[in-house]
Amino acid sequence: MREVIKIEGGHRLNGTLRVSGAKNATVALIPASVLATKPVRLVGIPDISDVVSLKEILQYMDIEVQTPFEDEIYIDPSNMHNKPLVIDAVSKLRASYYFMGALLGKYREVTIKMPGGCYLGPRPIDLHLKGFEALGAKIKYENENYIIKADRLVGSRIYLDIASVGATINIIMAAVHAEGRTTIENAAREPEIIDVITLLNKMGAQIRGAGTSVITIDGVETLGGCFHEIIPDRIEAGTFTILAAAMADHVRIENVIPYHIDSLISKLKEANVNIDAKIDSIDIYSSPRLQAVDLITKPYPGFATDLQAPLTSLLTQAEGVSEIVETIYPERFKHCEQLSYMGANILVTIPKASIRGRTPLHGASVRATDLRCGASLVVAGVIADGITTIDDIYHIDRGYENLDNKLRSIGARIWREKVD
């Protein structure tokens, strides 16, 4: 038996949705917390399967983990042990690689198996490893495990060939205890990086330049505990905004920082979506005459690669031909094949997809090949005529908290079933 999500499409949406804490921040904040010597309390934790895997990794290292409230986690690393991270939980999420930087920074040594997560084409971690080497680490790859050691870590000037979020965060965590100053140039600027830096500075780190392309880290000897509230999830907020643009009479999205999805809001306005962004909420109204738009995914503050899949579903309902160019993960178009089973007219010539609208969608049996493909299929299912069945929904549960219940609250007909 396995679980699937079913959606009866065509129902108008009305009501309020509240955005959860940021998944992409959470999966870095939890590993960053092990750098502390005293307890760290994080609030705004989303209830997603990636967090379950991270808790398992923490407990494996003898770290005390408590969840006093459903959106809160208490992490006490006082009695932790640096064990080889070769357990299955490491393979369940790509963000397990953040333990590389955290454990290297704290113990000067880490052994970890290759991280898992969604397959989006080649996703090398060479920039992470080059950063560690620049700080003085030696790296071996044996029996599918990375073994990273350093007699001492010394601050260095590091230039990233690509503004990688993962590499930026990992190098920061490795550098917080390095001797002297580390400078990361061409650093990524995503809000999740700012959130991690905010946490580390609360713990006693000396990091400047958050949100810019140049970040400096002055090494410190120890880090203490702290309390930290996680930022709202801009990708969940964007997904809800796209879904509302497709089928809302009036949907309000709360606990959102509109500035974080400004590139999406601009594109939706260009597509003739009736949208009103306020300080911490977004209102979306009925938008019956959508127009085709073109976009190119880029590092923040450009259009987020994580939102191009759900937007593809919306653009099947726009008049004309829309073009999406994917520059972050050029192979990230697996959702297009699934959407074609629902009637979408999409031509993929990597790294570009051309979406012809306005195309009626119909319910079909489809598969979430990755997290954001799953989001795309949920958007399409809400639009489509008839019932859509989505398989491999564990991908969706990795990144969206309580998605079906949230969407039911605004009128979507969505439920889960056990099937053979």
N, C-alpha and C positions, 0 to 999 in steps of 0.2 A: 504493500500500500504506500502511496505517496500523496502529497497534498498539492492541489492546484488552486489557483485563483480563477474565479469565473466572474464575468462582468456582463450585465445586460445593458447595452448601450442605448443612447438616444434620449436619456433623461436629463432635463435641465438641472442646473446646480444653483443652490442658494444657501447662504449661511456664512459661518466664520471658521477658518482653519488656523490653528496655532502651530508655528514652526518649532521643531525640536532643536536641541543643541547640535552643533556642527559635527557631523560624522568625521570629516577630514581633519578637524582639529582634535577631536576626542582621541582618535587612534594615534596621534602623536603626543598628546598631553599625558596619556597614561604611561607610555614608556619614559617620557621625560621625568615623571614623578619619581622614578627609581633613583635618580641622581640625588635626591634628598637624603638627609640623615634623620629627619623627623617626619611625622605624619603630614600628608597632603590630602586636602579635601576638595573634590571637584563636584560642582553642581551644574546641572543641565546636561547630564549624561543621557544620550539617546538609548532607548531599549532596542538594540540591534545585535545581531549575532556576532559581529566583529568584536563588540565589547565583551561578550561571553568568552571568546577565544583569548582576548587580552587578559582577562581575569584568570583564566587557566594558566597562562604563562607566568603571571605574577605569583600565583600560589605555588607553582612548581619551583620557583626560586625562594620559597619560604617567606614571602612577603605577606603580611596580614592585609586582607581585603575584606571590607565590610560595605554593605549597601543599606544604610539606615533608612533611606527613602528611595523610591523607585527611580528618581533622576539624580541620585547622588552616589558617589563612591569615596570611600575612605581608604587610603593607601598608606600603610606604615612599613617602610623598608628598613627599620632599625635592625632587624635580625635576618636580612636577606643574604642569600648565598649566590655567588656567580657560577651557575651551573651551565653546562653546554645545552643550548636551546635546540634540541633535536627531536622534540615531541611533536605530535601531529598538529597541535594547535597553531604552531608556527606556519604550517603549510596552508592554513585556512584563510589567511589574509596577507595581503602584500605589505601592509603597514607594520608587520612584525620586524621589518628591517630597521625600524627605529631603535630597536634594542641594540643594534650594532653600535650606533653612536653613543647611546646612553651607557652601555656597559663598558665600552672602550674608554669613555671619559672617566668613569668611576673606578674601574679596576685595571685599566691598561690592557685588558684582555677580554676577548669574546669569541665563542664558538657558536655558530648558528647555521642551521640548514637553510637552503634556498627558500626565500619567502614565497607565499602563494598569492591568491587573489584572482581577479578577473583576467582572462587572457585578451589583451587588446593589441596583439602584435608584439614585436620586440620592445621590451621595457628594461633596458640594461641599467645596472647600478654602477657602471664604471665611474661616473662622476662622484658618487659617494666614496668609492674606494680610493680614487685619486686624492680626494680631500683628506682621507685618513692617512694616506702615505705622506702627504705634504706636512702633516702634523708629526710624523715620525713613526708611523705604524708600519709593520711588515704584514703582508697578507699572503695566505696560502689557501688553495681550494683543494680539499681532499675528501673523497667519499661523499660528494655532494654537500659538503659543509664548508663554510668560510671560517678560517681560523685567523683572527686578527690580533696582533700583539704589539706592544710598544714598551720599551724600557722606560721611556719618558716621552711625554707629548710636549711639543714646543710650538708656540704660536707661529703662524706663517701667513703669507699673502697668498690667497687662493682665488683663481679666476675660474668661474664656471663657464664652460663652452655653451651650455644651455641653461637658461634660468629655471632650474629644476627645483620644485617644491621639496621633494624628498631629500635631495642632496643638500639643499640649504639647511633644512632642519637637522639632518643627521650630522653635518659638519659642526653646526652650532653646539649640539649636545656633546660631541666629542671634544670641543674646544673649551668648554666652560671651566675645565680644570687644567688646561694646558698652561705651560709657563709662558708668560708674556702676552702679547697681543696677536690675535688672529683677525685678518681682514678678508671678508668674502666679497668679491666683486662680481657683478652681474648676478647678484642674488635674486631669487624669486621674491615677489612682493605680495603674495596672496594674504588675505585677512587671517587665514589659519596660521601662517607663520608669525604674524603679529601676536596672535593669541598665545602661541608657544613661548615666544620671547617674553611676553607679559608674565606668564607663569614663572619662567626661570628667573626673571628679575625680582619677582616677589620672593623667590626662594633665596635670593642673595647674589645672583649672577650679575655681571657687569656687561650688558649688551646694549649697543646703540645702533640706530639706523633702521629700526623696524619699519617696514613699509617702503623702504627705499632699496635701490639696487646695490648699495654698499653697506655691509653690516660689520661692525667691529665687536670683538669679544675679548675682554681682558680677563685672563684666567683668575679664578679664586680658589681657595683651598677647600672650603666646604660650602654646602648648600643646606638650608634649613627647610622646614615645612611651611605651608601656607594654605589659605583658602582661595579658591578661584572659581569664577562663574564662566562657563563656556559661551562663546558667541553663538548666535542662531545659525542654523545651517543654510547657507546661501543657495546650495544646490536643491535642497528640499523646497525652499522658498521659490526658487525659479521653476521647479517642476510643478508646484501647485499653481503658480501664476500662469504657466502655459496651459495647464489643464482647464483652469477657469476661463482663459481666453477662448478655449474651444467651445465650452458648453455652459458658461455662467449666465444667469440673469443678473445676479449680484452676489459676488463672493468677496469677502474681506479676508486678507491674510495678515495675521498678527504675529508679534515677536519676530520681526524681520528688520534687517538694516537695508533699506532700498538701495543705498549707495553701493552695497556689495554686489548687486545685480544690475547696476546701471546700464551695462552693455546690453543685457537682455531687454530691459524696459525700453531702451531706445529702439531696438529692433521691433518689438511688439507695437510700439507707436507707429513705426514706419509701415508695419503690416496692417495698420488701421484698427488695432485693438483699442477698445475704450477702457483706459487704465488711468488710475489716479494714485500716485505714490505720495505718501505723507512721511512723517518723521520715522515712525516705527510700524507702519502698516501700509498695505496696498489694497485698493479697491479695484475690482475688475467687473465691468458691466457687459451686457450682451453686445457682441461685435459680429454682426451677420455678414459683413462685406469685407472679408480678409483679403489682403493683396500679397502677392509673392514678394519675397525679399531675398537678397543675397548676403552671405556672411562668411567670414573666415575665422576659425577658432584661433585664439592666441593666448599666451600667458596673461594672467591678470595684470592690468585691468581690462584686457581684451575679452572677447566672448569665450566663455568657459567651455572647454571640450565636453565636460560632464553634462552640459545642457543641449548639445546639438542633437542627441538622439530623441529626447522628448519633443524638441522643437520640430524635428522632422515630421512627427505625427501631426502636429498642428498645421504644418505647411501643406499637407495633402488637402486641406480644406481652403487653401488660399487660391485666388484667381491668378493664373499664369504659371510660369516656371521659376521655381526658387533654386538657387545653387548654394551648396554648403561645401566649403573647402576646409578639410581637416589637417591642420599643421602640427598638432601635438601627437596624436596617435593616428597616422595615416590609414591604418587598416580598421579604424573604428566605425565600420558600417554594417556590422552583422545584423543590426536591427532592421536594415532595409529589406533583407530577404524575408524576414518574418513579417514585416508590414505588407510585403507583396502578396502574401497568402491571404491578407485581408482586403486586397483590391488596390493597394497603393501602386502608383505608377512612378517608379523611381529607377533612374539609370545611375549605376555606380561605376565610375572610372577613377579608381584610387589615384589621388586623395580627394576626389570630388564626388558629390552626389547631386543629381538634378532631380527635383521633385516636381512633378506636373500635377497641378490642381485645376479646378476643384474636382476631387475624385471621391465618389461615395465609398465608404468602407463598410465591410460586412464582417460579422462575427466569424471566427475561425479558431482552430487549435494551433497555438503558437508556443514558442519556447523562449524563455529569458536566457539568452546566451551569456549575458553579463548583467551587472547591476543596472547600468543606465539603459541598456536594451529593455530590461524589465520595466523601467519607468516609461519608456517609449510605448510599450505595448499596453500599459495601463491607460495612458492618454488615448491611444487608438481605440481601446476597448470601450471607453466612455463615449467616444464619438460614434462608434460603429453601430450599424443596424443588426440586431440579433445578439447572440451570446458568444463572447470570446472566452476561450479557456487557455490560461497561461500556465505552462509547465516550468519546472526548474526554478521555482519561486524562492529557493534559498538565496539566490542572488539578490532578489529584491529585499529580503529580510536582512541582508548584510548592511543595507544603507538607509532604509526607510523605516522609521518607527511606527508601528501600529497603523500602517498605511490604509488597510481596508476599513478599519473602524473610523479613521479620520474622514475618509471619502464618503462613507455612509452617512456621516453627520451632516453633510451638505446635499444629500439627495442622490448620490450615486448608488446604483444597484450592483454591489460587489460583495462577494462572499468566497469562502474557502470550502473545498470538498476533498474528501479522501477518495482516491481512485486506484484501481489495480495497476 
